[in-house]
Amino acid sequence: MNQTQITQMNRSPTYIGTVQDVQGATIGVVMDKSTVSGLSFIDGEGYRIGQMGSFVKISIGFLNLYGIVSQVGASALPDNVADLDPYGQRWLRIQLVGEGHAGQKFQRGLSQYPTIGDNVHLVTESDLRAIYGHGELDDYVSVGCLASSESIPALVNINKLVTRHSAILGTTGSGKSTTVAGLIRSLSDKDKYPSARILIMDIHGEYERAFKGLSSNLRVGASQGGSTAPLYVPYWALNFDELCAVCFDGPLEGNRLAAVADAVLELKREGLRGFPCPGITEHSLSVDSPVPFSIHKLWLDLHIKEYKTVIPAPGGDANERIPAYVLDESDQPVETGDAMRVVAPIFRSVKTTGPAEERVQHANEGANLRQPLAALASKLRDPRYAFIFRPGEFLPNENGVPSADLDSLLHSWVGGEQPVTILDLSGIPASILDILIGALLRVLYDALFWARKLPEGGQERPLLLVLEEAHSYLNSERNTSAGSAVKRIAKEGRKYGVGLMIVSQRPSEVDSTVLSQCGTIFSLRLSNDSDRGQVVGASADNLKGLFDMLPILRIGEAIIVGESVSLPIRCLVKTPPVSERPDSLDPAVVARGSEVEDGFSVPGGWNQKRDPVDYIPVVRQWRSQSSDYIHAVEEETTTTQTEGENDNGMD
């Protein structure tokens, strides 16, 4: 037996090859000639030698350096040896990611670098358990299992996941919504985290089913008394800029802006007298203060100033004027205006001829606000905007006094008994969606920021904000209210216990400033080059080779990189049961099963017999702007009960 054979016998079965090239954290490894490519068995476990995304370790004394295989074969050959070995195919390119002393905790970053000739070994399951073996700690939560070893849970650090922000990115059909549902369910375990606080901005209304029994559900336009409560965003909780953006078509400037600001401030002073708010006085009050006032009275007061005409007061002095209302046959005003019903007063037209007592003059008290006031009046009458301009118990009367204050609002948003609150925003008009999301986020952040030292503040009870379909309102090409609010939270939220989870199918359309602040990235399948480029740019790890795998990931498979994981993970996300998945699955064109045996797997499908054609319910749901179907029998019963109540009322 020669020396080479003896060396091979004594060599560890995990041995792959030796380091031959070092460029910072990127190293080139030549596989040993005795290393057989393909499948190798170590302690009864099978391992793929040199597989993309697999882990390797390099021992330097008592220190182990860990890395990920990012290139395999001739393409991994260093440039400086390509001419000498143009057909060299037994090369690996490794991205080093961290280190750990034998028997001690893995740490990201490098204190040493390998040298030429250092041995490179496979990372076995026992090594992975040493790296990821944090399952007994409360600050780790399982999101699935390692794709390379299904017996090892994929663990993420909940502290860094929530406060350092995260992003879940993947194309349509990659399992993105299911991943969000599974992750949030793990974070909202009532036994493990009884004080969890998570708020989901649900743009398409698909998460209510996924969190049944764990969530409080609020939806625009929901009826009272159901499982889903109405969502209200009181206009007076907005700051002045947000209020103007919601109320008026286009920005106000100069005298018009000053006139509206002065009127709002005066009405807030009036409201404060009738509804004292702890923590604020008339001297500290500003136009941005979240103090109740009547937007309807604002509209009527400004409308009167714009349109009022006057006539000389009968029997008065020459300078005394009274409103010139249109009179009926009894010499009574036809309409003097009704603020709450948004009915304008009717004034007589200007008349400059005839006797002095018959002349009608314009009062000239306006500020050229006719067009903005027309837009405001239209929105005050529009039932689609009732959630903001007629917000239930938060609607002030004409004196600025509501039935409930903002403490009730915050309690309904983030203070309920359930750990998850779902804000269903599917009923919000698209024209103000980004403004309203920005206002929601700002109200929450301001409240938790100023209450950060209280038990319900962000520092003692952090809040996780999940932003679904983030690309629709965080576009880098548009300066939106939502974008400004999210950027502020992304930059400052960590210190005050407000975390973000950005969810998007088009990361290339999400503002890069926001993505760069996400400490952890869950990347599912992404086929578009620009989307992958945005993910690579936002990742703190130099793992371009690993991200090249994104187009071929399986459904529900994700690459997790960032601060909340010890090493970058290729993970199979734990899939919730069918009954706990979001309502985002593709409709079945052909349903599995048969009518003869066990029935079909889902209702509907092209291969099932047609139901009797009836489009009356379709039109009813369309007109009601609701997907909650009411069966005809239930609807008839409800109608009969309503008629009976009306009859009793008449008696």
Buried (B, 14 or more C-beta within 10 A) or exposed (E): EEEEEEEEEEEEEBBBBBBBBBEEBBBBBBBBEEBEBEEBEBEEEEBBBBBBBBBBBBBBEEBBBBBBBBBBBBEBBBEEBEEEBEEBEBBBBBBBBBBBEEEEEBEBEBEEBBEEEBBBBBBBBEBBBBBBBBEEEEEBBBBBBBBBBEEBBBBBBBBBBBBBBBBBBBBEBBBBBBBBBBBBBBBBEEEEBEEBBBBBBBBBBBBBBBBEEBBBBBBBBBEEEEEBBBBBBBBBBBBBBBBBBBBBEEEBEEEBBEBBBEBBBBBBBBBBEEBEBEEBEEEEBEBBBBBBBBBBBBBBBBBBBBBBBBBBEEEEEEEEBEBBBEEEEEEEBEEBBEBBEBBBBBBBEEEEEEEEEEBBBBBEEBBEBEEBBBEBBEBBEEEBBBBBBBBBEBBBBBBBBBEBBBEBBBEBBBBBEBBBBBBBBBBBEEEBBBBBBBBBBBBBBBBBBEBBEEEBBBBEBBBBBBBBBBBBBBBBEEEBBBBBBBBBBBEEBBEBBBBBBBBBBBBBBBBEBBBBBBBBBBBBBBEBEEBBBBBBEBBBBBBBBBBBBBEEBEBBBBBBBBBBBBBBBBBBBBBBEEEBBBEBEEEBEEBEBEEEEEEBEEEEBEBBEEEEEEEEEEEBEEEEEBEEEBEEEEEEEEEEEEEEEEEEEEE
